[in-house]
């Protein structure tokens, strides 16, 4: 997924790069056997639900079994890193998607919540070695949040799900995995 055609990764370039190195790591979106946690924020829950719908659709489309999906709700985006960590330490998931929306308001609260959520997600991912994908929209307006959660291929929930599958397949199952 990319914001413009000019910034997209060219598949032709990928082939050329792969020919220039000894080992080229490229992950797949195969979801068979992957266990996924969905850590969702209830605050701005209408947007979160739109992200969740697209994420679930993508996971099932790529072969993740319904029984291998764990869904949990936190009060808001700030609490998502702790929920993600709990899912990982339970041993029930191979990756966690964090889904939510932080929409700028009239105070500095937005900056604290968005920044700490992102930092917390990264901290959990690095501390556990388990992919934790940041699918929290950080937008200036409600309209921007709704645009990024449209029920189509541009939905950031879908993108988050596909990213999680790629990361599991390259880090946990692929040549780098244990």
GICORMO-V871025 format. One record per backbone hydrogen bond with DSSP energy under -1.0 kcal/mol. CO is the residue of the C=O (numbers start at 1). NH is the residue of the N-H. E is the energy in kcal/mol with one decimal. If there is no record, write none. Layout:
CO&NH&E ; CO&NH&E
//
This chain:
10&14&-1.7 ; 11&15&-1.8 ; 12&16&-2.0 ; 13&17&-2.7 ; 14&18&-2.5 ; 15&19&-1.4 ; 17&20&-1.5 ; 31&34&-2.0 ; 35&94&-3.6 ; 35&95&-1.2 ; 36&70&-2.7 ; 37&97&-3.0 ; 38&72&-2.8 ; 39&99&-2.7 ; 40&74&-3.4 ; 42&45&-1.7 ; 44&47&-1.2 ; 44&48&-1.8 ; 45&49&-2.6 ; 46&50&-1.1 ; 47&51&-2.0 ; 48&52&-2.9 ; 49&53&-2.7 ; 50&54&-1.6 ; 51&55&-2.3 ; 52&56&-2.9 ; 53&57&-2.2 ; 54&58&-2.2 ; 55&59&-2.7 ; 56&60&-2.5 ; 57&61&-2.2 ; 58&62&-1.8 ; 59&64&-2.5 ; 60&63&-1.3 ; 62&31&-3.0 ; 65&68&-1.9 ; 66&69&-1.6 ; 68&36&-2.4 ; 70&38&-3.2 ; 72&40&-2.8 ; 74&42&-2.6 ; 75&43&-1.4 ; 77&80&-1.3 ; 79&83&-1.7 ; 80&84&-2.8 ; 81&85&-2.4 ; 82&86&-2.4 ; 83&87&-2.2 ; 84&88&-2.1 ; 85&89&-2.9 ; 86&90&-1.2 ; 88&91&-1.8 ; 95&37&-2.8 ; 96&133&-2.9 ; 97&39&-3.0 ; 98&135&-1.9 ; 99&41&-2.2 ; 100&137&-2.7 ; 102&139&-1.9 ; 108&112&-1.4 ; 109&113&-2.6 ; 110&114&-2.9 ; 111&115&-1.9 ; 112&116&-2.6 ; 113&117&-2.2 ; 114&118&-2.2 ; 115&119&-2.6 ; 116&120&-2.6 ; 117&121&-2.5 ; 118&122&-2.2 ; 119&123&-2.7 ; 120&124&-2.4 ; 121&125&-2.3 ; 122&126&-2.7 ; 123&127&-2.5 ; 124&128&-2.1 ; 125&129&-2.0 ; 131&96&-2.3 ; 133&98&-2.7 ; 133&135&-1.1 ; 135&100&-1.1 ; 137&102&-3.2 ; 139&104&-2.8 ; 141&145&-1.6 ; 142&146&-2.7 ; 143&147&-2.3 ; 144&148&-2.0 ; 147&150&-1.0 ; 148&156&-2.5 ; 150&152&-2.3 ; 152&155&-1.7 ; 155&159&-1.8 ; 156&160&-2.1 ; 157&161&-2.0 ; 158&162&-2.3 ; 159&163&-2.2 ; 160&164&-2.2 ; 161&165&-2.0 ; 162&166&-2.2 ; 163&167&-2.5 ; 164&168&-2.5 ; 165&169&-2.4 ; 166&170&-1.9 ; 167&171&-2.8 ; 168&172&-1.7 ; 168&173&-2.0 ; 174&177&-1.4
//
